[in-house]
């Protein structure tokens, strides 16, 4: 299973399934990571295998949606910005940094602007949106399948914002609680232990 990501900048990359966190287990950060950035994502489960999927057929390739977030280690992202392409690749493969909670929702939930996705840090809201549409998912499927094949069970995730600081470098030894909510239901809650 792949986690296919359409970055906020429009690039396509894949995260390994070992990055997937869906069980609300506390996350013990590796010692070499000094900070974290996050970006919220809209994601969909692929229900039909395909390659070079035309936009008008993309709705046939997914069956449910959800909202979550991607975590990126700050020090690895800094090296990516300093001209080290491997920094982004390293930052995208740290275990348990793709927070994609289950169960998922019927894609019809995207049609109502009353369904709001929220992310909170230590009880304080840090992100919310009612944006997200079937068209956004279908465009990402069309774009991604130009480069890679998708299979049943893959996840396609669309970043909704640029990576933003979540946990600063001075947080070592701290526990940060992260939670998400969609359609009035809590979708994830866990602690990052630095």
C-alpha positions as CSV (number, residue, x, y, z in Angstrom):
1,X,0.0,0.0,0.0
2,X,1.3,3.5,-0.9
3,X,0.4,6.8,0.5
4,X,0.5,9.1,-2.6
5,X,0.8,12.8,-1.7
6,X,0.1,15.8,-3.8
7,X,2.1,18.5,-2.1
8,X,0.8,22.0,-1.6
9,X,3.3,23.1,-4.2
10,X,1.8,20.6,-6.7
11,X,4.4,17.9,-6.6
12,X,3.7,14.2,-6.4
13,X,5.5,11.9,-4.0
14,X,4.9,8.6,-2.1
15,X,5.3,7.9,1.5
16,X,5.8,4.3,2.7
17,X,3.0,2.6,4.6
18,X,5.2,2.5,7.7
19,X,4.5,6.3,8.0
20,X,0.8,5.6,8.5
21,X,-0.6,6.4,11.9
22,X,-4.2,5.5,12.3
23,X,-4.5,4.0,15.8
24,X,-3.9,7.0,18.1
25,X,-0.7,5.6,19.6
26,X,1.6,8.1,21.2
27,X,4.5,9.0,19.0
28,X,8.0,8.9,20.5
29,X,10.1,11.2,18.3
30,X,13.5,9.9,17.3
31,X,16.3,11.8,19.2
32,X,17.8,13.2,16.0
33,X,14.7,15.2,15.2
34,X,14.6,18.7,16.7
35,X,11.2,20.0,15.7
36,X,8.1,19.3,13.5
37,X,6.2,21.0,10.8
38,X,2.7,19.9,9.8
39,X,0.4,20.3,6.9
40,X,-3.3,19.4,6.9
41,X,-4.5,16.9,4.3
42,X,-7.7,15.8,2.6
43,X,-7.3,12.1,1.7
44,X,-9.2,9.4,-0.1
45,X,-9.0,5.6,-0.3
46,X,-8.4,4.2,-3.7
47,X,-11.1,1.6,-4.7
48,X,-10.0,0.7,-8.2
49,X,-6.5,0.2,-9.8
50,X,-5.5,2.5,-12.5
51,X,-2.9,4.4,-14.5
52,X,-3.2,7.6,-16.5
53,X,-6.8,8.2,-15.2
54,X,-8.6,11.0,-17.1
55,X,-10.3,13.5,-14.9
56,X,-13.8,12.7,-16.1
57,X,-13.3,9.1,-14.8
58,X,-11.5,9.9,-11.6
59,X,-14.7,9.7,-9.4
60,X,-14.8,5.9,-10.1
61,X,-11.4,5.4,-8.4
62,X,-12.1,6.3,-4.8
63,X,-14.9,5.4,-2.3
64,X,-14.4,7.4,0.9
65,X,-12.6,10.4,2.3
66,X,-11.1,11.7,5.5
67,X,-9.0,14.6,6.9
68,X,-5.7,14.3,8.6
69,X,-2.2,15.7,8.6
70,X,1.4,15.1,7.6
71,X,4.3,15.7,10.0
72,X,7.7,16.7,8.7
73,X,10.8,16.8,10.8
74,X,12.0,20.4,10.9
75,X,15.7,19.8,10.7
76,X,15.3,17.5,7.7
77,X,13.0,20.0,5.9
78,X,15.6,22.8,6.5
79,X,18.2,20.7,4.7
80,X,15.7,20.2,1.9
81,X,15.3,24.0,1.6
82,X,19.1,24.5,1.6
83,X,19.4,22.5,-1.7
84,X,19.6,19.0,-0.4
85,X,16.8,17.1,-2.2
86,X,17.4,14.1,0.0
87,X,16.2,16.1,3.0
88,X,12.5,16.1,1.7
89,X,12.8,12.4,1.0
90,X,14.1,11.7,4.5
91,X,11.4,13.9,6.0
92,X,8.7,11.9,4.2
93,X,9.6,8.5,5.4
94,X,9.8,8.8,9.2
95,X,7.5,6.2,10.8
96,X,4.1,7.3,12.1
97,X,4.1,10.8,10.5
98,X,1.2,10.3,8.1
99,X,-1.8,10.9,10.4
100,X,-4.7,9.4,8.3
101,X,-7.4,8.3,10.7
102,X,-10.1,5.7,10.2
103,X,-13.0,5.2,9.9
104,X,-13.4,7.3,6.8
105,X,-16.4,9.3,5.6
106,X,-18.7,9.0,2.6
107,X,-17.5,11.5,0.0
108,X,-20.9,13.2,0.1
109,X,-19.7,14.9,3.3
110,X,-17.5,17.2,1.1
111,X,-20.6,18.8,-0.4
112,X,-21.6,20.6,2.9
113,X,-19.6,23.6,4.0
114,X,-21.0,22.9,7.5
115,X,-18.6,19.9,7.9
116,X,-15.5,21.5,9.3
117,X,-12.1,19.9,9.9
118,X,-10.2,21.1,12.9
119,X,-6.7,20.4,14.2
120,X,-5.8,21.3,17.8
121,X,-2.6,21.4,19.7
122,X,-2.8,21.0,23.5
123,X,-6.5,21.9,23.3
124,X,-6.0,25.1,21.2
125,X,-7.2,25.1,17.6
126,X,-4.4,25.7,15.1
127,X,-6.2,24.9,11.9
128,X,-9.7,24.7,10.5
129,X,-11.3,24.5,7.1
130,X,-14.6,23.6,5.5
131,X,-12.7,23.6,2.1
132,X,-12.2,20.4,0.3
133,X,-14.1,19.0,-2.6
134,X,-14.6,15.9,-4.7
135,X,-13.0,17.9,-7.5
136,X,-9.8,18.4,-5.5
137,X,-9.5,14.6,-4.9
138,X,-10.3,13.8,-8.6
139,X,-7.7,16.3,-9.9
140,X,-5.1,14.8,-7.6
141,X,-5.9,11.3,-8.9
142,X,-5.6,12.5,-12.5
143,X,-2.3,14.2,-11.8
144,X,-0.8,11.4,-9.7
145,X,-1.7,8.7,-12.2
146,X,0.3,10.4,-14.9
147,X,3.4,9.3,-12.9
148,X,2.5,6.2,-11.0
149,X,0.0,3.4,-10.9
150,X,-2.6,3.3,-8.1
151,X,-3.9,0.2,-6.5
152,X,-6.9,-0.8,-4.5
153,X,-6.2,0.2,-0.9
154,X,-3.7,3.0,-1.7
155,X,-4.4,6.4,-0.1
156,X,-4.1,9.7,-2.0
157,X,-3.6,12.7,0.3
158,X,-3.8,16.3,-0.8
159,X,-1.9,18.9,1.2
160,X,-4.2,21.8,2.0
161,X,-1.6,24.3,3.2
162,X,2.2,24.8,3.3
163,X,4.1,23.0,6.0
164,X,3.9,25.2,9.2
165,X,5.8,24.9,12.5
166,X,4.0,22.6,14.9
167,X,6.6,21.7,17.5
168,X,9.5,24.1,18.0
169,X,13.1,23.1,18.6
170,X,12.9,23.9,22.3
171,X,10.3,21.3,23.0
172,X,12.6,18.4,23.9
173,X,11.3,16.5,27.0
174,X,7.8,17.8,26.4
175,X,4.5,15.9,25.5
176,X,2.4,17.7,22.9
177,X,-1.2,16.5,22.5
178,X,-2.6,16.7,19.0
179,X,-6.3,16.1,18.0
180,X,-8.5,16.3,15.0
181,X,-12.2,16.7,14.4
182,X,-14.4,16.4,11.4
183,X,-18.2,16.5,11.1
184,X,-18.4,17.1,14.9
185,X,-16.6,13.8,15.6
186,X,-13.1,13.4,17.0
187,X,-11.0,11.7,14.4
188,X,-7.6,11.4,16.2
189,X,-6.0,12.2,19.5
190,X,-2.5,11.3,20.5
191,X,0.7,12.7,22.1
192,X,4.0,13.5,20.4
193,X,6.7,12.9,23.0
194,X,9.9,14.8,22.2
